[in-house]
Amino acid sequence: MRRSGERRIALLMGSFNPVHGGHLAVARYVLERELAEEVWMVVSPQNPLKSPEELAPFEDRLEMVRLALEEIGEARLRVCDVERDLPYPSYTIHTIEYLQRLYPDAVFTILAGSDIADQLPRWHRLEELQRLVRFLFYPRGGGVASPEMAQASGFEIDSTSIRRTLASGGDLAEDAVPEAVQAYIRERGLYGAAGGADFYFERGRSYYRQNDFGRALNDFNRALELEPGHTAAREMRDMTEAIFNFRNFDLYNP
């Protein structure tokens, strides 16, 4: 039973790589049906169950969500960057425990696509998580939606298809991605084959922080191919190269 003074907050958690019309439709539907008083879009630095290969830098994805919400102008929709400073990997249980400490007056619900049902057993400390929060499933790619969301529709847009379209130079469907977000993607050179040097530099730094020095080195080199005068990329490249070479040097076979 809900206690007096509690805030009902729905968390739409994801990579938002990039944020698109499907994400925003889910959030609006929840508010329109009064299933929550606010919806927070929680940007994840790295989903432990997804490959980081095509993941844009966290700060870019965060900014794209900010731009999308500014374009909508709905005060009950908020961007949440709480996972930026939490330990890696970004397990949902850690985020919920942290948010409950920060907002003891809040009751949190997790919004998730019905297609993740098969993945739930792989979630870290799932049984504890289910005791802390309620799940609200919206229809997406199969699976059974929650009764409150069963009539929702139009959420079949996916970030993977959007990235492929952008990389091939194709045109996105109307309302697939907010205009402000599309402009930001073009400005930053995200997702395209001709992505800007800063994109590869920031992604390389992300790999570096994860100790994935091979991928980091590839991205720093790519940044320097696009912008030879990129001083920060050169410094990180040299530092990463030294670590990478040291780790792969056979001390017993000079």
C-alpha positions as CSV (number, residue, x, y, z in Angstrom):
1,M,0.0,0.0,0.0
2,R,1.3,3.5,-0.9
3,R,2.1,5.7,2.1
4,S,1.1,9.3,2.2
5,G,3.7,11.7,0.7
6,E,5.4,9.0,-1.4
7,R,6.4,9.9,-5.0
8,R,5.7,7.4,-7.7
9,I,8.7,7.5,-10.1
10,A,9.1,5.2,-13.1
11,L,12.6,4.5,-14.3
12,L,13.2,4.0,-18.0
13,M,16.7,2.6,-17.9
14,G,18.9,2.1,-21.0
15,S,21.9,3.0,-23.1
16,F,19.8,5.5,-25.2
17,N,22.3,4.9,-28.1
18,P,20.6,7.1,-29.3
19,V,17.4,8.1,-27.6
20,H,14.5,7.8,-30.0
21,G,10.7,8.2,-30.5
22,G,10.0,4.8,-29.0
23,H,11.6,5.7,-25.7
24,L,9.7,9.0,-25.5
25,A,6.4,7.3,-26.4
26,V,6.8,4.9,-23.5
27,A,7.5,7.7,-21.1
28,R,4.6,9.8,-22.3
29,Y,2.2,6.8,-22.2
30,V,3.0,6.2,-18.5
31,L,2.4,9.8,-17.6
32,E,-0.8,10.1,-19.6
33,R,-2.2,6.9,-17.9
34,E,-1.0,8.3,-14.5
35,L,1.0,5.1,-13.9
36,A,3.7,7.3,-12.3
37,E,4.0,11.0,-11.4
38,E,7.4,11.3,-13.0
39,V,9.5,9.3,-15.5
40,W,13.2,9.4,-15.2
41,M,15.3,8.3,-18.1
42,V,18.4,6.7,-16.5
43,V,21.4,6.7,-18.9
44,S,23.6,3.6,-18.4
45,P,27.4,4.0,-19.0
46,Q,27.5,0.3,-20.2
47,N,24.9,-2.4,-20.0
48,P,26.7,-5.6,-18.7
49,L,24.6,-7.7,-21.1
50,K,25.5,-5.6,-24.2
51,S,28.6,-5.2,-26.3
52,P,30.2,-1.7,-26.1
53,E,31.3,-1.9,-29.8
54,E,28.9,0.7,-31.1
55,L,28.3,2.6,-27.9
56,A,28.6,6.3,-28.1
57,P,30.4,8.1,-25.2
58,F,28.3,8.4,-22.1
59,E,28.3,12.2,-22.1
60,D,27.0,12.3,-25.7
61,R,24.2,9.9,-24.9
62,L,23.3,11.9,-21.8
63,E,23.3,15.1,-23.8
64,M,21.0,13.6,-26.5
65,V,18.5,12.7,-23.8
66,R,18.6,16.2,-22.4
67,L,18.0,17.7,-25.8
68,A,15.1,15.3,-26.5
69,L,13.4,16.3,-23.2
70,E,14.0,20.0,-23.8
71,E,12.3,19.6,-27.2
72,I,9.3,18.0,-25.5
73,G,9.1,20.5,-22.7
74,E,7.4,18.1,-20.2
75,A,8.6,18.8,-16.7
76,R,7.6,15.4,-15.4
77,L,10.2,13.8,-17.8
78,R,13.7,14.0,-16.4
79,V,17.1,12.8,-17.4
80,C,19.0,10.9,-14.7
81,D,22.8,10.6,-14.7
82,V,23.1,8.7,-11.4
83,E,24.9,5.8,-13.0
84,R,27.8,7.9,-14.1
85,D,29.5,7.7,-10.7
86,L,28.4,4.2,-9.6
87,P,30.9,1.3,-9.8
88,Y,31.2,-0.5,-13.2
89,P,29.4,-2.6,-14.4
90,S,26.1,-0.8,-14.2
91,Y,23.9,-3.4,-12.4
92,T,20.3,-2.3,-11.9
93,I,20.3,-3.5,-8.3
94,H,23.1,-1.1,-7.4
95,T,21.3,1.8,-9.1
96,I,18.0,1.1,-7.2
97,E,19.7,0.7,-3.8
98,Y,21.5,4.0,-4.4
99,L,18.4,5.8,-5.5
100,Q,16.4,4.5,-2.6
101,R,19.0,6.0,-0.2
102,L,18.9,9.3,-2.0
103,Y,15.1,9.5,-2.3
104,P,13.6,7.6,0.7
105,D,10.2,9.1,0.0
106,A,10.0,7.6,-3.6
107,V,8.5,4.4,-4.8
108,F,10.3,3.3,-7.9
109,T,9.0,1.2,-10.9
110,I,11.2,-0.1,-13.6
111,L,9.9,0.3,-17.2
112,A,11.1,-2.5,-19.5
113,G,10.2,-4.0,-22.9
114,S,8.4,-7.3,-22.8
115,D,11.2,-8.7,-24.9
116,I,13.6,-8.8,-22.0
117,A,11.6,-11.5,-20.1
118,D,14.0,-14.2,-21.2
119,Q,17.0,-12.1,-20.0
120,L,15.7,-11.5,-16.5
121,P,17.3,-14.6,-15.0
122,R,20.7,-13.3,-16.0
123,W,20.2,-10.0,-14.1
124,H,22.4,-9.5,-11.1
125,R,20.7,-10.3,-7.8
126,L,17.3,-10.5,-9.5
127,E,15.3,-11.8,-6.5
128,E,16.4,-8.9,-4.3
129,L,15.7,-6.4,-7.1
130,Q,12.1,-7.8,-7.5
131,R,11.6,-7.3,-3.8
132,L,12.7,-3.6,-4.0
133,V,10.8,-2.5,-7.2
134,R,7.9,-3.3,-9.4
135,F,8.4,-4.0,-13.1
136,L,6.1,-2.5,-15.7
137,F,6.5,-4.2,-19.1
138,Y,5.5,-2.4,-22.3
139,P,4.9,-4.4,-25.5
140,R,8.0,-4.8,-27.6
141,G,9.3,-7.6,-29.7
142,G,7.3,-10.3,-28.2
143,G,6.7,-11.3,-24.6
144,V,3.8,-10.5,-22.4
145,A,3.2,-6.8,-21.4
146,S,1.8,-5.7,-18.0
147,P,-2.0,-5.3,-18.1
148,E,-1.6,-1.5,-17.6
149,M,0.6,-1.3,-20.7
150,A,-1.2,-3.9,-22.9
151,Q,-2.9,-1.3,-25.0
152,A,0.2,0.7,-25.7
153,S,1.5,0.6,-29.2
154,G,4.1,2.1,-31.5
155,F,7.2,1.2,-29.5
156,E,8.9,-0.9,-32.2
157,I,11.6,1.7,-33.1
158,D,15.0,0.5,-32.0
159,S,18.4,2.1,-31.7
160,T,20.3,-0.6,-33.7
161,S,18.2,0.2,-36.8
162,I,18.7,3.9,-36.3
163,R,22.5,3.5,-36.1
164,R,22.5,1.4,-39.3
165,T,20.5,4.0,-41.1
166,L,22.7,6.8,-40.0
167,A,25.9,4.8,-40.9
168,S,24.5,4.1,-44.4
169,G,23.6,7.7,-45.0
170,G,19.9,6.9,-45.2
171,D,16.9,9.0,-44.1
172,L,15.3,8.3,-40.7
173,A,11.6,7.8,-40.5
174,E,9.6,10.8,-39.4
175,D,9.6,11.2,-35.6
176,A,12.2,8.4,-35.2
177,V,14.7,10.7,-33.5
178,P,13.9,14.3,-32.2
179,E,15.3,17.0,-34.5
180,A,17.6,18.4,-31.8
181,V,19.1,14.9,-31.3
182,Q,19.6,14.4,-35.1
183,A,21.4,17.8,-35.3
184,Y,23.6,16.8,-32.4
185,I,24.5,13.4,-34.0
186,R,25.5,15.2,-37.2
187,E,27.5,17.8,-35.3
188,R,29.4,15.2,-33.3
189,G,29.7,12.7,-36.2
190,L,28.2,9.9,-34.1
191,Y,27.4,6.5,-35.5
192,G,28.4,7.2,-39.1
193,A,31.4,5.7,-40.9
194,A,32.8,9.1,-41.0
195,G,32.4,9.7,-37.3
196,G,34.3,12.7,-35.9
197,A,37.7,12.4,-34.1
198,D,36.1,13.3,-30.8
199,F,33.7,10.4,-31.0
200,Y,36.6,7.9,-31.4
201,F,38.6,9.7,-28.7
202,E,35.8,9.6,-26.2
203,R,34.9,6.0,-27.0
204,G,38.6,5.1,-26.7
205,R,38.7,6.7,-23.3
206,S,35.7,4.6,-22.3
207,Y,37.5,1.4,-23.4
208,Y,40.7,2.6,-21.6
209,R,38.7,2.9,-18.3
210,Q,37.5,-0.6,-18.8
211,N,41.1,-1.8,-19.3
212,D,40.2,-2.9,-22.9
213,F,43.5,-1.5,-24.2
214,G,43.3,-3.1,-27.7
215,R,40.0,-1.5,-28.6
216,A,41.1,1.8,-26.9
217,L,44.3,1.9,-29.1
218,N,42.3,1.3,-32.3
219,D,40.0,4.2,-31.4
220,F,42.8,6.6,-30.6
221,N,44.5,5.7,-33.8
222,R,41.3,6.3,-35.7
223,A,40.9,9.7,-34.1
224,L,44.4,10.6,-35.2
225,E,43.7,9.5,-38.7
226,L,40.7,11.9,-38.8
227,E,42.5,14.7,-37.0
228,P,46.3,14.3,-36.8
229,G,46.6,17.4,-34.6
230,H,44.3,15.9,-31.9
231,T,46.8,16.3,-29.0
232,A,44.7,14.5,-26.4
233,A,44.2,11.5,-28.6
234,R,47.9,11.3,-29.3
235,E,48.8,11.4,-25.6
236,M,46.2,8.7,-24.8
237,R,47.4,6.7,-27.8
238,D,51.0,6.8,-26.6
239,M,50.1,5.9,-23.0
240,T,47.8,3.1,-24.1
241,E,50.3,1.7,-26.6
242,A,52.9,1.5,-23.8
243,I,50.5,-0.4,-21.5
244,F,49.3,-2.6,-24.4
245,N,52.9,-3.5,-25.4
246,F,54.0,-4.2,-21.9
247,R,51.1,-6.5,-21.3
248,N,51.9,-8.5,-24.4
249,F,55.6,-8.6,-24.0
250,D,57.0,-12.1,-23.2
251,L,59.6,-11.5,-20.4
252,Y,60.7,-15.1,-20.7
253,N,61.3,-15.0,-24.4
254,P,63.4,-11.9,-25.2
